[in-house]
């Protein structure tokens, strides 16, 4: 029998914050470093909030 426990990756929240770093061209043609943050399903539990093991 496998035990179910709260996912250690997201703490049961089912989502994790991801950060993406990019270099984009602005309206003047200059390169600008940008940081994009977004939420997505936890990569460890797949958004279930718990893991078995």
Secondary structure, DSSP 8 states (H G I E B T S, - for coil): ---EEE-TTTTT-SEEEEEEEEEEE-TTS-EEEEEEEEEEE-TTTTTSSEEE-
